[in-house]
Amino acid sequence: MNREVLLNSLEEFMEETDARLTALEAKPQMPESAVDWKAFAARATAENERLTAEIDLDVLATEECCTLWAALVTPYAATETGKAALGKLVRKYGLGEICDCMRISVNQYLERTRDGEIVRESVHKAFDYIGRIASNRKRNRKRPYLEDLYHICNIAKRKFYHFNDREAMAILKKAYLAGHKVKELRSIAFAARNWSGWYAEMASLLQGTEAQAALKALQEAA
């Protein structure tokens, strides 16, 4: 259930509870059921306070996120829709993680004109990538090498006019798992001039690795 709806329901419930308790206290003798009702009301009050505290923390965390975003992309700022989206990300990944992801996204995707002014379209792009970066970072904690491979992809993507993310990551993973070091793969990306040249170089690298593996197997079998 939505927290705001639940909180409103609890407030209505507490008002009704107060009215009933006032009526019960006015009687000379309180029935046993009224004692149980009081205990239930106490539990409801505690839950109300807990939810209110949670909501307050969510609001504060979201506000802090929005403040940082405004500072990173001044003079732009998050819209109401954007604030809601940041709130969801904070609840899912945590305040510190989303703040880190915002900085990463701005460094990678924010563009400026020759006069140093921020390109508005790049603000939208940087914002959209915050959640993707958070998701990738969470996944990469299980496979740390993926972060390095994504970085290599970004190097190549910025250089090449044409780029296929899926094929690039597939061949990079294959090369890494075949035993090639990140430093070597990064050097190939820096040296390449276009997508076809880079992909051909990577394919050649893998063919050489497979040939070496086949030769080694033959030598061990001899």
SULTA-V922512 format. One record per residue. N is the residue number from 1. RES is the residue in one letter. PSI is psi in whole degrees, -180 to 180 (NA if undefined). NEAR is the number of other ideal C-beta (glycine too) atoms within 8 Angstrom. Layout:
# SULTA-V922512
n	res	psi	near
N	RES	PSI	NEAR
N	RES	PSI	NEAR
This chain:
# SULTA-V922512
n	res	psi	near
1	M	143	4
2	N	135	5
3	R	-39	9
4	E	-41	7
5	V	-43	8
6	L	-41	10
7	L	-42	12
8	N	-40	8
9	S	-40	8
10	L	-38	12
11	E	-43	9
12	E	-41	8
13	F	-41	9
14	M	-37	12
15	E	-43	8
16	E	-39	8
17	T	-46	11
18	D	-42	8
19	A	-42	8
20	R	-40	9
21	L	-38	12
22	T	-41	8
23	A	-39	8
24	L	-40	11
25	E	-23	7
26	A	-17	5
27	K	149	7
28	P	-42	2
29	Q	134	4
30	M	123	7
31	P	160	7
32	E	-36	5
33	S	-29	6
34	A	-34	10
35	V	-44	9
36	D	-39	8
37	W	-38	12
38	K	-42	9
39	A	-42	8
40	F	-41	8
41	A	-37	11
42	A	-42	8
43	R	-40	8
44	A	-38	12
45	T	-43	9
46	A	-42	8
47	E	-39	9
48	N	-46	12
49	E	-39	8
50	R	-46	8
51	L	-40	12
52	T	-43	9
53	A	-41	8
54	E	-46	9
55	I	-41	11
56	D	-42	8
57	L	-41	8
58	D	-43	11
59	V	-45	8
60	L	-42	8
61	A	-42	11
62	T	-41	12
63	E	-41	8
64	E	-40	10
65	C	-46	16
66	C	-36	13
67	T	-44	8
68	L	-43	10
69	W	-44	14
70	A	-37	11
71	A	-33	7
72	L	-30	10
73	V	24	12
74	T	131	7
75	P	14	4
76	Y	165	8
77	A	165	8
78	A	138	9
79	T	178	6
80	E	-39	5
81	T	-41	6
82	G	-40	11
83	K	-41	11
84	A	-40	8
85	A	-41	9
86	L	-38	15
87	G	-42	12
88	K	-41	8
89	L	-39	14
90	V	-43	14
91	R	-31	6
92	K	-42	6
93	Y	-17	9
94	G	151	6
95	L	-50	9
96	G	-42	6
97	E	-44	10
98	I	-36	15
99	C	-42	11
100	D	-43	8
101	C	-35	15
102	M	-44	13
103	R	-43	9
104	I	-46	9
105	S	-42	14
106	V	-42	11
107	N	-33	6
108	Q	-36	9
109	Y	-15	9
110	L	133	14
111	E	152	8
112	R	154	7
113	T	177	8
114	R	-25	3
115	D	0	4
116	G	4	5
117	E	144	6
118	I	134	13
119	V	121	10
120	R	-42	7
121	E	-33	7
122	S	-23	11
123	V	-45	12
124	H	-42	8
125	K	-45	9
126	A	-40	14
127	F	-44	11
128	D	-28	8
129	Y	-7	11
130	I	-51	14
131	G	-38	10
132	R	-41	8
133	I	-43	11
134	A	-42	14
135	S	-44	8
136	N	-41	11
137	R	-39	11
138	K	-43	8
139	R	-37	9
140	N	-21	11
141	R	-26	6
142	K	-30	4
143	R	83	6
144	P	-32	7
145	Y	-22	8
146	L	-34	11
147	E	-41	10
148	D	-39	10
149	L	-38	14
150	Y	-37	11
151	H	-42	9
152	I	-41	13
153	C	-44	12
154	N	-36	9
155	I	-50	11
156	A	-39	14
157	K	-36	10
158	R	-27	6
159	K	-35	8
160	F	143	11
161	Y	-43	5
162	H	139	6
163	F	136	9
164	N	105	7
165	D	-46	8
166	R	-47	6
167	E	-36	8
168	A	-47	13
169	M	-36	11
170	A	-45	8
171	I	-32	12
172	L	-43	13
173	K	-44	10
174	K	-41	9
175	A	-43	13
176	Y	-46	11
177	L	-19	6
178	A	-8	9
179	G	0	4
180	H	139	9
181	K	154	5
182	V	-40	10
183	K	-41	6
184	E	-45	8
185	L	-37	15
186	R	-40	12
187	S	-39	8
188	I	-41	12
189	A	-41	12
190	F	-37	7
191	A	-28	6
192	A	149	12
193	R	-24	4
194	N	172	9
195	W	-49	11
196	S	-40	6
197	G	-43	9
198	W	-45	13
199	Y	-39	11
200	A	-40	8
201	E	-42	11
202	M	-41	13
203	A	-41	9
204	S	-40	8
205	L	-44	11
206	L	-38	12
207	Q	-40	8
208	G	-40	8
209	T	-44	12
210	E	-38	9
211	A	-42	8
212	Q	-40	8
213	A	-40	8
214	A	-41	8
215	L	-42	8
216	K	-41	8
217	A	-39	8
218	L	-42	8
219	Q	-38	7
220	E	-30	6
221	A	-22	5
222	A	NA	4
